[in-house]
Amino acid sequence: MSVTISQFGRTGLGKDIKLYTIKNSKGMTAAATNLGACLVNLIVPNDKGEFKDVILGFSGGEEYLVNGSFFGATVGRVANRTANAKFTIDGKEYKLAVNDNENNLHSDFYKGMHKVLWNAETGDDHVKFSYHSPDMENGFPGNFDISVTYTLTEENEIVISYDGVSDRKTLINMTNHTYFNLSGHDSGSIENTYLQILASNYTPVVKGAIPTGEIASVKGTVMDFTEGKTIGQDIGADFEQLLLVKGYDHNYVVDGYDGKSRLIATAKADGRTMKVFSDLPGVQFYAGNCIAPQEGKDGASYKERTGFCLETQYFPNSANDPAFIHPIFDAGQKYETTTIYRFE
């Protein structure tokens, strides 16, 4: 296995955008760019040996400078929603960009970690992206040094590892925002994809997609994926939680969470099976309800529900809700987490 580096475009300031491509002996390929540490390509076989790229994205680095849907993005410092775009640590209030009605979503659309150039180091089977986020960047306290490593294994796994530390007490809840379509990124709707989420509970939301603080059972509701079903089976149901966010866009509470890596979800389509492993307490299942019509890789047409996300995370608005685990890290305390997407 080895990593090849190619030119992928230039920023508005003329800096190089690079693409780092890893291929294993089984033919699986993963590629990521130093712009936003975004995952760009994931080419995997099905049970007939047919290879397809199964993630949404763009053919050139310049398009990731826009990337309104966060395709493949490393989101930080804090993913998902923060109510009223503010949080408090030790009595001090910190304000974030108001970019999702009155709330904050994914830190900052224009200056978040998915829009900056990261440093890159390569090994035989991985690329490690590193970034220094200065104190108060996007409203977050502390000088924060973070690395995100993409490793491709011979078991057809893409392993995403985060390793960070701040010099001040701060809020950290990062994720990867890749959109999957296991039939191929250019194959259209994901509603026939089978999905199982090993979560007996979820966090209901109010208008604006802020959790209520309740941990609610999925049993007997259309939110239940514990036994597995197609994404489209119930997505059009007359159910308040779906109507609020145009479909599935909810945080699921991982069963048996203990801080150790465990299987949390399985997705299947077109002879490809993807298993998701995480050491975090939540996973945001987003059915791509609001993907704007646009042209993607190789001229593909993307629109609503042509890709789905399984974003491992602490719960949305976790800094402000006393019922949730608070991802607040002391100065010098390590932020370490790993997500694995395994293809079978």
C-alpha positions in Angstrom: 0.0 0.0 0.0 1.1 3.5 -0.7 -0.1 7.1 -0.9 0.0 9.1 -4.1 -0.2 12.9 -4.0 -1.7 14.9 -6.9 -2.6 18.5 -7.6 -6.3 19.2 -6.9 -6.6 22.9 -7.4 -5.7 26.2 -5.9 -7.3 28.5 -3.3 -8.2 32.1 -4.0 -4.8 33.1 -2.6 -3.0 30.8 -5.0 -2.1 28.1 -2.4 -2.0 24.5 -3.6 -4.9 22.1 -2.8 -3.7 18.6 -2.8 -5.3 15.2 -3.1 -3.9 12.2 -1.2 -5.0 8.8 -2.6 -4.5 5.5 -0.8 -5.1 2.1 -2.4 -5.0 -1.3 -0.8 -4.1 -4.7 -2.3 -7.9 -5.5 -2.8 -8.4 -2.5 -5.0 -10.3 -0.3 -2.5 -9.3 3.4 -2.9 -9.7 6.3 -0.5 -8.8 9.9 -1.3 -8.8 13.0 0.9 -7.7 16.6 0.4 -5.8 19.0 2.6 -8.6 21.5 2.1 -10.8 20.9 5.1 -9.4 17.4 5.6 -12.3 16.4 3.4 -12.8 12.8 2.3 -13.2 13.0 -1.5 -13.4 9.5 -2.9 -14.1 6.0 -1.5 -14.1 3.4 -4.2 -15.2 -0.1 -3.0 -16.3 -3.4 -4.6 -19.7 -5.1 -4.3 -20.3 -8.8 -4.1 -19.7 -9.1 -7.8 -16.4 -7.4 -7.7 -17.8 -4.2 -9.3 -16.0 -1.1 -8.0 -17.9 2.2 -7.5 -17.2 5.5 -5.7 -19.8 5.5 -2.9 -19.5 9.0 -1.5 -20.7 12.4 -2.8 -18.2 15.1 -3.6 -16.5 17.2 -6.3 -14.0 16.7 -9.0 -11.9 19.7 -8.1 -10.6 21.3 -4.9 -12.0 24.7 -5.8 -15.5 23.4 -5.4 -14.7 22.4 -1.8 -14.2 26.1 -1.1 -18.0 26.4 -1.5 -19.3 23.0 -0.5 -22.6 24.1 1.0 -23.6 20.6 2.0 -20.3 19.8 3.8 -19.6 16.8 1.5 -16.8 14.7 3.1 -16.0 17.5 5.5 -14.1 17.4 8.8 -16.4 19.6 10.9 -15.0 21.4 13.9 -14.5 22.5 16.5 -18.1 21.7 17.2 -20.4 19.8 14.8 -24.2 20.0 14.7 -26.3 22.6 16.4 -25.7 24.8 19.4 -28.9 26.6 20.7 -28.9 30.4 20.4 -25.3 30.2 19.1 -23.7 30.4 22.5 -22.5 28.3 25.4 -21.0 28.8 28.8 -17.9 27.4 30.5 -17.2 28.2 34.2 -19.6 31.1 34.1 -18.2 32.8 31.0 -20.4 33.0 27.9 -19.0 32.4 24.4 -20.8 33.4 21.3 -20.7 31.7 17.9 -21.8 32.6 14.5 -25.6 32.8 14.1 -26.0 30.8 10.9 -29.0 28.5 11.3 -32.0 30.6 12.2 -31.1 31.8 15.7 -28.7 28.9 16.3 -25.2 27.8 15.3 -24.7 24.9 12.9 -21.2 23.2 12.3 -19.3 26.1 13.9 -18.9 28.4 10.8 -20.0 27.9 7.2 -17.3 30.2 5.8 -14.4 29.9 8.2 -14.8 26.5 9.8 -12.2 23.8 9.8 -13.6 22.4 6.5 -12.6 25.5 4.7 -8.9 25.8 5.8 -5.8 24.2 4.5 -4.4 21.6 6.8 -0.8 20.3 6.9 -0.3 16.8 5.7 2.0 13.9 6.5 1.8 10.5 4.7 2.6 6.9 5.6 2.2 3.7 3.7 -1.4 3.3 4.5 -2.6 6.7 5.8 -2.6 10.5 5.5 -2.5 12.6 8.7 -3.8 16.1 8.5 -2.9 18.7 11.2 -4.3 22.1 12.0 -3.6 24.8 14.6 -6.8 26.6 15.6 -5.9 29.8 17.4 -7.6 31.0 20.6 -11.1 32.3 20.0 -11.2 31.2 16.3 -14.9 31.0 15.4 -15.7 31.9 19.0 -14.0 28.9 20.8 -11.5 29.4 23.6 -8.0 28.0 23.6 -5.2 27.3 21.1 -6.3 24.0 19.8 -4.0 21.6 17.9 -5.9 18.9 16.1 -5.0 16.0 13.8 -7.3 13.9 11.7 -5.8 10.7 10.2 -7.4 8.7 7.4 -6.1 5.1 7.4 -7.0 2.5 4.8 -6.7 -1.1 6.0 -6.5 -4.4 4.1 -9.8 -5.3 5.7 -11.4 -2.6 3.5 -11.9 -0.2 6.4 -11.5 3.6 6.3 -10.4 4.5 9.8 -10.8 8.2 10.9 -8.9 9.1 14.0 -8.9 12.4 15.8 -6.2 13.6 18.2 -6.3 17.0 19.8 -5.4 19.2 22.8 -6.2 22.8 23.8 -4.3 25.1 26.2 -7.6 26.4 27.7 -10.8 24.7 28.8 -12.9 24.4 25.6 -15.7 22.7 23.8 -14.9 20.0 21.3 -17.3 17.8 19.3 -15.9 17.0 15.8 -17.3 14.7 13.2 -16.9 13.6 9.6 -19.8 14.7 7.3 -19.4 12.2 4.4 -22.5 11.4 2.4 -22.8 7.8 1.4 -24.6 6.2 -1.5 -23.7 2.5 -1.6 -25.0 2.0 -5.1 -22.6 4.7 -6.3 -22.4 8.4 -5.8 -24.1 9.0 -9.1 -27.0 6.5 -8.7 -29.7 8.7 -7.4 -32.0 8.1 -4.4 -30.8 6.4 -1.2 -34.3 5.6 -0.1 -33.9 1.9 -1.0 -30.8 1.5 1.1 -31.2 -0.9 4.1 -30.2 0.7 7.4 -29.9 -0.7 10.9 -29.0 1.6 13.8 -28.2 0.0 17.1 -29.9 2.6 19.1 -33.0 2.1 21.2 -33.4 5.8 21.9 -33.0 9.1 20.1 -33.1 12.8 21.0 -36.3 14.5 19.8 -36.0 18.0 18.5 -38.1 21.2 18.4 -38.3 23.6 15.5 -34.8 24.5 14.5 -33.6 21.0 15.2 -32.5 21.7 18.7 -32.9 18.6 21.0 -35.5 19.0 23.8 -33.2 17.2 26.3 -35.4 14.1 26.3 -34.0 10.7 25.6 -36.9 9.0 23.9 -37.5 5.4 23.0 -37.8 4.6 19.2 -40.0 1.6 20.0 -43.3 1.7 18.1 -42.4 4.8 16.1 -41.0 5.5 12.6 -37.7 6.4 14.2 -37.0 2.8 15.0 -34.1 1.3 13.0 -33.0 -1.3 15.5 -34.2 -4.2 13.4 -33.3 -2.6 10.1 -35.4 -1.3 7.3 -35.0 0.8 4.1 -34.4 4.5 4.6 -37.5 5.3 2.5 -39.9 2.9 4.2 -41.2 5.5 6.7 -39.5 8.7 5.7 -42.7 10.2 4.4 -44.8 9.4 7.4 -47.1 12.0 9.0 -44.9 12.1 12.2 -44.0 15.4 13.8 -40.3 14.6 14.2 -39.9 13.9 10.5 -42.0 16.9 9.5 -39.9 19.3 11.5 -36.7 18.5 9.5 -38.1 17.1 6.2 -37.2 13.5 7.0 -34.5 11.9 9.2 -32.0 14.3 10.7 -31.8 13.1 14.2 -29.2 12.1 16.8 -29.5 8.5 17.9 -28.3 7.3 21.3 -25.8 4.4 20.9 -26.9 1.3 22.9 -24.4 0.2 25.5 -22.1 3.3 25.2 -19.0 2.9 27.4 -16.4 4.9 25.6 -15.1 1.9 23.7 -15.4 1.2 20.0 -18.5 -0.8 19.1 -20.7 -1.5 16.0 -23.4 1.2 15.9 -24.9 0.8 12.4 -25.0 -1.3 9.2 -26.1 -0.1 5.8 -26.6 -2.3 2.6 -27.3 -1.6 -1.1 -26.3 -3.0 -4.4 -24.2 -5.9 -2.9 -22.2 -3.6 -0.7 -22.4 -3.7 3.1 -21.0 -0.9 5.3 -20.6 -1.3 9.0 -19.9 1.7 11.2 -18.0 1.5 14.5 -17.6 4.3 17.0 -16.5 5.1 20.6 -18.9 8.1 20.9 -22.3 8.2 22.5 -24.3 9.5 19.5 -24.7 9.3 15.8 -26.6 11.8 13.6 -28.5 10.0 10.9 -29.2 12.5 8.1 -31.0 11.3 5.0 -29.8 14.2 2.9 -33.2 15.9 2.9 -31.8 19.3 2.1 -29.1 18.7 -0.4 -29.5 21.5 -2.9 -29.6 20.4 -6.6 -26.0 20.6 -7.9 -23.4 19.0 -10.1 -21.0 16.6 -8.3 -18.1 14.4 -9.3 -17.9 13.4 -13.0 -21.0 15.5 -13.8 -23.3 13.5 -11.4 -26.5 15.1 -10.5 -27.1 15.5 -6.7 -30.3 16.6 -5.0 -32.3 15.8 -1.9 -31.8 12.2 -0.6 -29.1 11.1 -3.0 -26.7 10.6 0.0 -27.0 9.8 3.7 -24.7 10.6 6.6 -23.9 8.7 9.8 -22.1 11.4 11.8 -20.5 10.0 15.0 -20.7 12.6 17.8 -21.5 13.9 21.2 -25.2 14.9 21.2 -26.3 18.2 19.5 -26.4 21.2 21.9 -24.6 19.1 24.4 -22.8 22.0 26.0 -26.1 23.6 27.0 -28.2 20.7 28.0 -27.7 19.3 31.6 -29.1 15.9 30.5 -26.3 15.3 28.0 -22.7 14.4 28.3 -20.7 17.6 28.1 -17.8 17.5 25.6 -15.9 20.2 27.5 -12.2 19.4 27.8 -9.8 20.9 30.3 -6.5 22.5 29.3 -4.1 19.7 28.3 -6.8 17.1 28.3 -6.6 14.9 25.2 -9.5 14.7 22.7 -9.2 11.3 21.1 -11.9 9.4 19.2 -12.0 7.0 16.2 -14.7 6.2 13.7 -14.5 3.2 11.3 -16.4 2.6 8.2 -15.9 -1.1 7.1 -17.0 -2.4 3.7 -17.9 -6.0 3.3 
